[in-house]
């Protein structure tokens, strides 16, 4: 038998790298998604204090469940490549070139198309579902809660405080935001001077406060407790100090507070401008100065300049 007729040496079989990567990845992805959904999800911000907050918490959790397998696949591939395909001493050969691999191309195009289109559908549905888009509906709401017992609260942004008017309680204006549990709330958000942003964090409500504009937002508080209100739009020197705290109480406690506040503020409410969705910024600040001098209401009606502040504009 000649050398040319000798049987060729058996080529060592290559491990199935793709199957190995898939096996490691699927185990890690399942573990990660279980941990995200059952361990992390209940503690994700903004919490479950209101209907809009709970809705946003679900969105974040769902997106995390989708993102974790993608991220883990990248990490798994790189980790496997560093271990299995790292350079070894004496191995100077190039890897096999791959050109026109139809299966890889089809898999890549299909997977990315499914991910992008799936996110498009999910995002569209979540914008249409009630209380989507941060619970803010803008000046022309396309959706309104079915409840016939809506509590209306006007949020008035001004340098540098938020005040709140309750048109169903005589149009009183107060620096305290108190809401009843399990009652739908309709916020009307506006400004007296510059652009602010009303952000009731634990309620999952965020709406811009623009001069001359009435931005509407809805939510239903589902748990009693305190929440933080901040301005989320740079609005001047004391923007960082433009925050306060709201409170969700029982419906009986809210009615008691509202009736008591309405009676206490009756003399002040009489000289306020009539309740409107927006206000003339040249009139209200001057009225605010009078209220500070007469009634001692600091931080209301466009005149938030406490005595300890530096020289004011």
Legacy VTK file of the C-alpha trace (Angstrom):
# vtk DataFile Version 3.0
C-alpha trace
ASCII
DATASET POLYDATA
POINTS 313 float
0.000 0.000 0.000
1.484 3.320 -1.035
1.562 6.369 1.160
-1.089 8.009 -1.004
-3.359 5.025 -0.425
-2.976 5.076 3.355
-6.143 6.037 5.219
-6.203 9.649 6.328
-5.750 10.294 10.011
-9.022 10.814 11.799
-9.750 14.482 12.406
-10.585 15.094 16.070
-14.226 16.019 16.437
-14.879 19.603 17.442
-17.098 20.292 20.455
-20.496 21.751 19.716
-19.737 25.252 20.874
-23.141 26.636 20.008
-24.921 23.992 22.088
-22.598 24.632 25.029
-23.173 28.387 24.885
-26.919 27.891 24.609
-26.961 25.496 27.581
-25.092 27.879 29.872
-27.088 30.887 28.671
-30.559 29.340 29.075
-29.842 28.295 32.662
-28.535 31.754 33.598
-31.429 33.482 31.807
-34.076 31.434 33.609
-32.451 32.040 37.002
-32.118 35.784 36.315
-35.722 36.174 35.176
-37.034 34.259 38.207
-35.019 36.484 40.542
-36.157 39.651 38.737
-39.842 38.761 38.762
-40.213 37.226 42.209
-37.478 38.967 44.239
-36.727 42.340 42.638
-40.088 43.216 41.085
-41.988 43.837 44.379
-39.312 46.350 45.439
-38.827 48.203 42.166
-39.466 51.951 42.102
-41.769 53.793 42.124
-43.623 51.173 44.163
-47.321 50.368 44.324
-48.746 53.358 46.151
-51.074 54.281 43.282
-52.529 52.837 40.114
-50.071 54.734 37.903
-47.069 53.775 40.060
-48.061 50.109 39.995
-48.469 50.305 36.231
-44.988 51.789 35.800
-43.475 49.225 38.154
-44.889 46.459 35.964
-43.428 48.089 32.844
-39.969 48.286 34.413
-40.127 44.679 35.604
-41.329 43.405 32.234
-38.559 45.257 30.397
-35.994 43.893 32.856
-37.220 40.350 32.236
-36.790 40.892 28.488
-33.415 42.603 28.774
-31.752 40.148 31.160
-31.521 37.217 28.677
-30.105 39.499 25.968
-27.449 40.891 28.291
-26.620 37.452 29.670
-26.244 36.027 26.176
-23.605 38.660 25.393
-21.774 38.001 28.654
-22.010 34.223 28.188
-20.651 34.403 24.653
-17.719 36.599 25.655
-16.975 34.454 28.692
-17.032 31.264 26.635
-14.869 32.850 23.924
-12.246 33.892 26.478
-12.084 30.343 27.836
-12.559 28.138 24.771
-11.015 30.251 22.017
-8.231 32.043 23.822
-4.795 32.049 22.222
-2.615 29.108 23.218
1.151 28.727 22.933
2.172 27.343 19.548
-1.220 27.879 17.966
-0.721 30.471 15.234
-3.464 29.327 12.886
-6.351 31.572 11.901
-9.882 30.554 12.630
-12.009 29.216 9.801
-13.410 32.055 7.685
-17.178 32.226 7.494
-18.793 33.789 4.423
-22.433 33.839 3.516
-23.687 31.716 6.405
-27.392 31.829 5.617
-28.538 30.273 8.870
-26.630 32.760 11.029
-27.864 35.695 8.953
-31.470 34.531 9.039
-31.320 33.879 12.788
-29.826 37.314 13.471
-32.353 39.180 11.299
-35.298 37.234 12.713
-34.250 37.648 16.367
-33.584 41.379 16.119
-36.805 41.969 14.163
-38.855 40.087 16.754
-37.247 42.053 19.610
-37.724 45.468 17.981
-41.283 44.846 16.776
-42.217 43.241 20.091
-40.987 46.288 22.004
-42.866 48.533 19.578
-46.127 46.685 20.228
-45.547 46.605 23.994
-44.714 50.315 24.136
-47.725 51.261 22.041
-50.107 49.213 24.172
-48.678 50.651 27.371
-49.160 54.195 26.082
-52.785 53.470 25.228
-53.580 51.612 28.442
-54.965 54.007 31.091
-52.393 55.920 33.153
-49.589 55.236 30.705
-46.799 57.695 29.915
-46.124 58.604 33.532
-49.813 59.232 34.225
-49.596 62.518 32.321
-52.161 63.051 29.600
-51.173 66.542 28.485
-53.570 69.445 27.882
-55.988 67.308 25.820
-56.518 63.969 27.596
-57.313 61.030 25.355
-58.366 58.961 28.351
-60.251 59.672 31.552
-61.006 57.417 34.520
-64.472 55.905 34.540
-65.032 57.049 38.115
-67.749 59.667 38.586
-66.273 60.725 41.928
-63.073 62.353 40.688
-61.189 64.611 43.077
-59.806 67.627 41.234
-56.536 69.117 42.465
-54.803 72.001 40.743
-51.012 72.023 41.041
-49.517 75.504 40.675
-45.763 75.720 40.133
-43.947 78.922 41.056
-40.442 79.938 42.031
-39.872 77.958 44.115
-42.792 76.008 45.550
-45.862 74.038 44.612
-49.248 75.066 45.895
-52.511 73.190 45.503
-56.046 74.406 44.885
-59.125 72.295 45.560
-61.991 73.643 43.398
-64.479 71.236 44.974
-63.735 72.775 48.371
-64.336 76.417 47.623
-61.200 76.864 45.531
-58.973 76.956 48.619
-55.221 77.028 48.017
-52.771 75.347 50.347
-49.142 74.318 50.474
-50.182 70.810 51.601
-51.120 68.073 49.143
-53.481 65.657 50.866
-55.311 62.934 48.925
-57.884 60.282 49.886
-57.094 56.617 49.382
-59.001 54.669 46.719
-60.394 57.762 45.014
-59.420 58.780 41.491
-57.560 62.095 41.338
-57.461 64.501 38.406
-54.442 66.809 38.577
-54.462 70.076 36.642
-50.860 71.277 36.465
-49.870 74.830 35.514
-47.289 77.506 36.376
-47.208 81.174 37.281
-43.728 82.047 36.029
-41.300 79.622 34.349
-41.450 75.960 33.335
-41.562 73.576 36.294
-42.317 69.867 36.461
-44.648 68.318 39.035
-43.218 64.943 40.034
-45.065 63.010 42.736
-42.550 60.199 42.817
-44.245 57.426 44.795
-47.538 58.134 43.005
-45.922 57.655 39.602
-47.225 61.032 38.429
-45.138 63.485 36.434
-46.489 66.428 34.433
-44.885 69.633 33.202
-46.060 72.878 34.752
-46.022 75.412 31.917
-47.260 79.004 32.110
-50.626 79.381 30.416
-51.036 75.608 29.926
-53.242 73.135 31.782
-51.589 69.701 31.804
-53.801 66.903 33.090
-52.697 63.769 34.919
-54.677 61.003 36.596
-53.968 58.525 39.344
-55.753 56.602 42.078
-53.911 56.310 45.419
-54.213 52.724 46.642
-52.218 52.844 49.877
-52.032 55.402 52.672
-48.707 57.044 53.457
-46.399 59.906 52.544
-44.908 60.667 49.145
-42.329 63.112 47.832
-43.118 65.949 45.438
-40.227 67.480 43.520
-39.720 69.873 40.662
-38.065 67.905 37.874
-37.304 70.837 35.570
-34.442 73.261 36.214
-36.311 76.433 37.115
-33.886 78.832 38.730
-31.747 79.526 41.771
-33.674 77.455 44.324
-34.736 74.604 42.038
-32.988 72.063 44.263
-35.062 73.166 47.250
-38.366 73.033 45.394
-39.863 69.972 47.001
-42.357 69.043 49.676
-44.256 66.009 50.885
-47.788 64.884 50.214
-49.928 62.465 52.134
-52.527 59.836 51.306
-55.060 59.361 54.098
-58.357 57.600 54.599
-61.388 59.139 52.958
-62.832 60.126 56.341
-59.589 61.833 57.376
-59.421 63.619 54.034
-62.947 64.975 54.367
-62.147 66.183 57.870
-58.912 67.854 56.748
-60.532 69.466 53.714
-63.461 70.863 55.690
-61.168 72.210 58.399
-58.752 73.762 55.887
-61.590 75.294 53.893
-62.901 76.998 57.022
-59.467 78.199 58.132
-58.581 79.604 54.703
-62.009 81.106 53.946
-60.851 84.708 54.446
-57.818 84.154 52.213
-59.785 82.274 49.544
-62.070 85.283 49.130
-59.249 87.455 47.806
-57.722 84.758 45.577
-58.383 84.952 41.842
-61.389 82.831 40.879
-60.460 79.246 40.164
-59.286 78.834 36.583
-57.181 76.343 34.667
-54.467 78.999 34.191
-53.744 82.369 35.778
-52.427 85.763 34.713
-48.814 85.730 35.979
-48.725 89.530 36.272
-51.619 89.579 38.741
-51.113 86.536 40.942
-47.552 87.305 42.157
-48.653 90.741 43.368
-51.567 89.134 45.157
-49.070 86.680 46.646
-47.055 89.536 48.100
-50.202 90.900 49.747
-51.070 87.473 51.158
-47.596 87.088 52.646
-47.941 90.437 54.397
-51.570 90.039 55.435
-52.002 86.313 56.056
-48.410 85.179 56.555
-48.656 82.509 53.826
-45.063 81.993 52.737
-44.502 80.034 49.560
-47.876 80.620 47.962
-49.215 82.594 45.016
-45.934 83.195 43.247
-44.119 84.815 46.150
-41.778 82.165 47.543
-39.070 84.399 49.001
-38.551 83.581 52.693
-36.692 86.202 54.772
-33.522 84.070 54.951
-33.140 84.001 51.162
-30.464 86.161 49.521
-31.345 89.241 47.485
-34.173 88.233 45.175
-34.668 89.142 41.508
LINES 1 314
313 0 1 2 3 4 5 6 7 8 9 10 11 12 13 14 15 16 17 18 19 20 21 22 23 24 25 26 27 28 29 30 31 32 33 34 35 36 37 38 39 40 41 42 43 44 45 46 47 48 49 50 51 52 53 54 55 56 57 58 59 60 61 62 63 64 65 66 67 68 69 70 71 72 73 74 75 76 77 78 79 80 81 82 83 84 85 86 87 88 89 90 91 92 93 94 95 96 97 98 99 100 101 102 103 104 105 106 107 108 109 110 111 112 113 114 115 116 117 118 119 120 121 122 123 124 125 126 127 128 129 130 131 132 133 134 135 136 137 138 139 140 141 142 143 144 145 146 147 148 149 150 151 152 153 154 155 156 157 158 159 160 161 162 163 164 165 166 167 168 169 170 171 172 173 174 175 176 177 178 179 180 181 182 183 184 185 186 187 188 189 190 191 192 193 194 195 196 197 198 199 200 201 202 203 204 205 206 207 208 209 210 211 212 213 214 215 216 217 218 219 220 221 222 223 224 225 226 227 228 229 230 231 232 233 234 235 236 237 238 239 240 241 242 243 244 245 246 247 248 249 250 251 252 253 254 255 256 257 258 259 260 261 262 263 264 265 266 267 268 269 270 271 272 273 274 275 276 277 278 279 280 281 282 283 284 285 286 287 288 289 290 291 292 293 294 295 296 297 298 299 300 301 302 303 304 305 306 307 308 309 310 311 312
